[in-house]
Amino acid sequence: MPEEKLIAKGPFLDYFKDKTNGLKIANETKDQIILYFEAKLKLELDRVCSWALEIANLQGKRTLQDKDWEFIVRKINSKE
C-alpha cells in the first residue's frame, strides 16, 4: 500500500512560487522538495503525537483539550 501524502503539492508549490517571485522548479526537483518537507513534517507530527498520547495516558482520557495543546506548544517552543 502506498504511503499517504501529508503535503498537497499544489498549495505548497503555489506558496513557494509566491514567496520566490515566480521561481520555476524542475519537476524532479519539485518531487525532491516535497519529499524533504514530508519527512520533516512526519518527524514533527510523530513528536506531537507522542506527547499527546503521553498526556492522555497520564490523565486517563482520550480527548486532547486546549490546555493540553497549549502545553505541547510550550514544550515545542522551549526546545527551540
Backbone hydrogen bonds, N-H to C=O, Kabsch-Sander energy under -0.5 kcal/mol:
donor,donor_aa,acceptor,acceptor_aa,energy
9,K,7,I,-0.5
12,F,8,A,-1.7
13,L,9,K,-3.3
14,D,10,G,-2.6
15,Y,11,P,-2.3
16,F,12,F,-2.6
17,K,13,L,-2.8
18,D,14,D,-2.4
19,K,15,Y,-2.6
20,T,16,F,-1.3
21,N,18,D,-1.1
22,G,17,K,-3.6
30,K,26,A,-2.5
31,D,27,N,-2.0
32,Q,28,E,-1.7
33,I,29,T,-2.6
34,I,30,K,-2.7
35,L,31,D,-2.4
36,Y,32,Q,-2.1
37,F,33,I,-2.3
38,E,34,I,-2.5
39,A,35,L,-2.2
40,K,36,Y,-2.0
41,L,37,F,-2.7
42,K,38,E,-2.6
43,L,39,A,-2.0
44,E,40,K,-2.1
45,L,41,L,-3.0
46,D,42,K,-2.7
47,R,43,L,-1.9
48,V,44,E,-2.4
49,C,45,L,-2.7
50,S,46,D,-2.2
51,W,47,R,-2.1
52,A,48,V,-2.7
53,L,49,C,-2.5
54,E,50,S,-2.3
55,I,51,W,-2.7
56,A,52,A,-2.6
57,N,53,L,-2.9
58,L,54,E,-2.3
59,Q,55,I,-2.0
60,G,56,A,-0.9
61,K,56,A,-2.4
65,Q,63,T,-0.6
69,W,65,Q,-2.4
70,E,66,D,-2.8
71,F,67,K,-1.7
72,I,68,D,-2.2
73,V,69,W,-2.7
74,R,70,E,-2.3
75,K,71,F,-2.2
76,I,72,I,-2.6
77,N,73,V,-2.9
78,S,74,R,-2.1
79,K,75,K,-0.9
79,K,76,I,-0.8
80,E,76,I,-0.7
